[in-house]
Amino acid sequence: MIIQNKRIFASILFVLISFVCVAQGGPPPPGPPPVGLPIDGGILAGICVGLFYGVKKLIFKKDNG
């Protein structure tokens, strides 16, 4: 009978702890981004890298024919 009481007590504690954990919720959501943050900050760098890569592929093109 004592083992059964321990199991019931452990089950009740588990359920109560679960409710406490759910009630705490998660971390608060992040705030808005700072004012003036550029949305397209890396577009110019990406275009430059793409042009460089394309020119390199055209200049050093190997003919596998």
N, CA, C and O of each residue as an XYZ file, in Angstrom:
260
protein
N       0.810     -1.190      0.000
C       0.000      0.000      0.000
C       0.860      1.264      0.000
O       0.470      2.283     -0.570
N       2.002      1.198      0.624
C       2.881      2.365      0.686
C       3.445      2.681     -0.700
O       3.571      3.853     -1.056
N       3.779      1.673     -1.477
C       4.328      1.904     -2.820
C       3.270      2.554     -3.700
O       3.584      3.440     -4.495
N       2.024      2.124     -3.566
C       0.950      2.717     -4.349
C       0.756      4.190     -3.964
O       0.514      5.027     -4.833
N       0.860      4.506     -2.688
C       0.743      5.899     -2.256
C       1.886      6.740     -2.815
O       1.684      7.897     -3.183
N       3.072      6.171     -2.879
C       4.223      6.904     -3.438
C       4.007      7.174     -4.918
O       4.341      8.250     -5.412
N       3.447      6.196     -5.627
C       3.196      6.392     -7.062
C       2.145      7.475     -7.291
O       2.290      8.309     -8.183
N       1.092      7.458     -6.486
C       0.053      8.481     -6.616
C       0.634      9.857     -6.294
O       0.364     10.831     -6.998
N       1.423      9.930     -5.240
C       2.046     11.200     -4.851
C       2.987     11.692     -5.957
O       2.991     12.880     -6.281
N       3.771     10.798     -6.528
C       4.688     11.183     -7.607
C       3.915     11.638     -8.840
O       4.321     12.589     -9.507
N       2.812     10.972     -9.148
C       1.993     11.366    -10.302
C       1.395     12.752    -10.103
O       1.390     13.571    -11.022
N       0.889     13.011     -8.893
C       0.316     14.321     -8.612
C       1.380     15.411     -8.703
O       1.126     16.479     -9.259
N       2.564     15.150     -8.166
C       3.655     16.134     -8.265
C       4.038     16.383     -9.718
O       4.277     17.525    -10.111
N       4.098     15.327    -10.511
C       4.455     15.472    -11.924
C       3.445     16.356    -12.644
O       3.828     17.237    -13.414
N       2.165     16.128    -12.401
C       1.120     16.936    -13.046
C       1.204     18.388    -12.587
O       1.095     19.303    -13.404
N       1.395     18.607    -11.293
C       1.476     19.982    -10.794
C       2.698     20.712    -11.347
O       2.604     21.885    -11.708
N       3.824     20.040    -11.415
C       5.031     20.661    -11.962
C       4.836     20.976    -13.443
O       5.314     22.000    -13.931
N       4.137     20.098    -14.152
C       3.854     20.355    -15.570
C       3.017     21.616    -15.730
O       3.286     22.430    -16.613
N       1.996     21.784    -14.878
C       1.172     22.993    -14.958
C       1.986     24.240    -14.648
O       1.787     25.277    -15.282
N       2.885     24.161    -13.702
C       3.709     25.320    -13.358
C       4.617     25.687    -14.521
O       4.798     26.866    -14.823
N       5.183     24.690    -15.170
C       6.078     24.958    -16.306
C       5.317     25.583    -17.474
O       5.833     26.483    -18.137
N       4.104     25.117    -17.728
C       3.307     25.669    -18.823
C       2.872     27.095    -18.492
O       2.828     27.950    -19.377
N       2.555     27.352    -17.242
C       2.070     28.667    -16.845
C       3.157     29.738    -16.935
O       2.853     30.922    -17.081
N       4.419     29.325    -16.850
C       5.497     30.311    -16.905
C       5.643     30.894    -18.297
O       6.075     32.039    -18.433
N       5.302     30.158    -19.318
C       5.409     30.656    -20.685
C       6.854     30.633    -21.160
O       7.760     30.198    -20.449
N       7.038     31.112    -22.377
C       8.369     31.121    -22.967
C       9.045     32.460    -22.769
O       8.540     33.321    -22.049
N      10.190     32.632    -23.409
C      10.884     33.928    -23.301
C      10.085     35.007    -24.018
O       9.314     34.704    -24.928
N      10.260     36.257    -23.618
C       9.499     37.332    -24.268
C       9.936     37.489    -25.723
O      11.090     37.217    -26.050
N       9.040     37.920    -26.588
C       9.402     38.081    -28.002
C      10.417     39.214    -28.165
O      10.424     40.163    -27.381
N      11.267     39.112    -29.178
C      12.255     40.185    -29.387
C      11.563     41.481    -29.813
O      10.478     41.472    -30.394
N      12.218     42.572    -29.508
C      11.674     43.876    -29.851
C      11.833     44.165    -31.332
O      12.429     43.375    -32.063
N      11.304     45.293    -31.773
C      11.431     45.656    -33.191
C      12.880     46.015    -33.520
O      13.644     46.402    -32.635
N      13.254     45.888    -34.784
C      14.626     46.237    -35.163
C      14.869     47.734    -34.973
O      13.922     48.521    -34.964
N      16.122     48.123    -34.823
C      16.418     49.543    -34.641
C      15.996     50.368    -35.862
O      15.954     49.866    -36.986
N      15.691     51.615    -35.618
C      15.247     52.508    -36.686
C      16.407     52.751    -37.648
O      17.544     52.948    -37.220
N      16.116     52.736    -38.938
C      17.132     53.009    -39.937
C      17.926     51.783    -40.351
O      18.918     51.919    -41.067
N      17.530     50.603    -39.930
C      18.231     49.379    -40.322
C      17.955     49.108    -41.800
O      16.793     48.989    -42.190
N      19.000     49.008    -42.634
C      18.766     48.810    -44.068
C      18.241     47.394    -44.355
O      18.753     46.407    -43.827
N      17.226     47.326    -45.189
C      16.660     46.032    -45.549
C      17.524     45.364    -46.616
O      17.704     44.147    -46.594
N      18.053     46.145    -47.542
C      18.823     45.604    -48.661
C      20.317     45.919    -48.504
O      20.953     46.376    -49.453
N      20.868     45.683    -47.334
C      22.253     46.042    -47.055
C      23.278     45.258    -47.854
O      24.331     45.806    -48.180
N      23.015     43.993    -48.187
C      24.020     43.170    -48.848
C      23.804     42.977    -50.330
O      24.493     42.165    -50.947
N      22.863     43.702    -50.923
C      22.572     43.497    -52.346
C      23.737     43.953    -53.216
O      24.097     43.270    -54.175
N      24.325     45.088    -52.892
C      25.441     45.595    -53.704
C      26.634     44.638    -53.630
O      27.271     44.365    -54.647
N      26.935     44.133    -52.444
C      28.043     43.183    -52.313
C      27.737     41.900    -53.072
O      28.631     41.331    -53.700
N      26.488     41.430    -53.027
C      26.116     40.211    -53.754
C      26.219     40.382    -55.253
O      26.651     39.468    -55.955
N      25.826     41.544    -55.752
C      25.935     41.811    -57.193
C      27.402     41.853    -57.609
O      27.766     41.315    -58.655
N      28.241     42.486    -56.800
C      29.672     42.556    -57.124
C      30.299     41.162    -57.142
O      31.065     40.834    -58.049
N      29.977     40.359    -56.158
C      30.523     38.990    -56.119
C      30.026     38.188    -57.317
O      30.795     37.440    -57.921
N      28.743     38.335    -57.669
C      28.188     37.616    -58.814
C      28.841     38.034    -60.125
O      29.148     37.191    -60.968
N      29.054     39.342    -60.296
C      29.731     39.812    -61.510
C      31.156     39.289    -61.586
O      31.606     38.850    -62.645
N      31.859     39.335    -60.474
C      33.235     38.832    -60.454
C      33.275     37.348    -60.807
O      34.123     36.911    -61.585
N      32.356     36.579    -60.232
C      32.319     35.142    -60.491
C      31.980     34.861    -61.959
O      32.574     33.977    -62.577
N      31.022     35.618    -62.517
C      30.646     35.422    -63.913
C      31.778     35.765    -64.863
O      32.026     35.026    -65.816
N      32.473     36.875    -64.622
C      33.606     37.266    -65.472
C      34.712     36.220    -65.372
O      35.331     35.869    -66.377
N      34.957     35.727    -64.175
C      35.988     34.709    -63.984
C      35.638     33.435    -64.765
O      36.509     32.829    -65.389
N      34.362     33.033    -64.728
C      33.944     31.834    -65.451
C      34.071     32.032    -66.962
O      34.413     31.092    -67.680
N      33.799     33.250    -67.450
C      33.914     33.503    -68.882
C      35.365     33.548    -69.335
O      35.694     33.062    -70.417
N      36.223     34.120    -68.526
C      37.631     34.269    -68.923
C      38.348     32.920    -68.855
O      39.090     32.566    -69.771
N      38.132     32.178    -67.790
C      38.852     30.913    -67.595
C      38.009     29.707    -67.977
O      38.083     28.655    -67.341
N      37.206     29.872    -69.023
C      36.336     28.793    -69.475
C      37.171     27.696    -70.130
O      37.987     27.952    -71.015
N      36.939     26.460    -69.664
C      37.663     25.323    -70.238
C      36.776     24.678    -71.295
O      35.564     24.550    -71.121
N      37.396     24.281    -72.377
C      36.655     23.634    -73.447
C      36.817     22.134    -73.308
O      37.916     21.607    -73.482
N      35.728     21.439    -72.994
C      35.790     19.989    -72.773
C      35.325     19.236    -74.019
O      34.859     18.102    -73.898
N      35.431     19.808    -75.175
C      34.899     19.236    -76.385
C      35.774     18.226    -76.976
O      35.444     17.654    -78.014
